[in-house]
Amino acid sequence: MAAASSPQDIPMPDTQTPPAIPTSTSDSEEPKYGGFTRFEVELEFVQSLSSPLYLNHLASQKYLENPAFVAYLSYLQYWALPHYAKYLMYPGPTLKNLELLQQERFRADVLSPDVVGGLMEEGIRAAEAWRGS
C-alpha cells in the first residue's frame, strides 16, 4: 500500500493583497474554494475571531504558535479598513481580538480560562451597554 501524502500548505506570497469586495456583478471567473469566494472564506474566518472560546481553541491546538498562521492573522488586518469592516457582523470584538492576536503575549495568555472568561464578561458588558443606550 502506498503511503498517503500529507496535505501541504499553500505558501502565501509576501505581497498578498486582500480579496476584491463583492459587487452585484461579481466576476464569475473568480476562483471558488469549496463553492465560496476568497472574500467569503476570509470573512467567515475573521468573524470567528470574535469568540473568546474559539481563540482559546486555536491556542490549545497550537495554531497561535505557528509562524505561518501568525502571518495570516497579520494579513487579515485589512478587515479594519472601513470598506471591509462594514461586512463584519460584530466589528467591535472581531477587530479588537484580531488586534490582540498580533501580540505574542496575548497569544500565549488566551490559553488561560481566566483570560477567556474576562473577554467573555467584557463582551457581555459591552452588549448590555449598547442595548441600554
Secondary structure, DSSP 8 states (H G I E B T S, - for coil): -------------TT--------TT--TTS--BTTB-HHHHHHHHHHHTT-HHHHHHHHHTTGGG-HHHHHHHHHGGGGGSHHHHTT-SSHHHHHHHHHHTTSHHHHHHTTSHHHHHHHHHHHHHHHHHHHH-
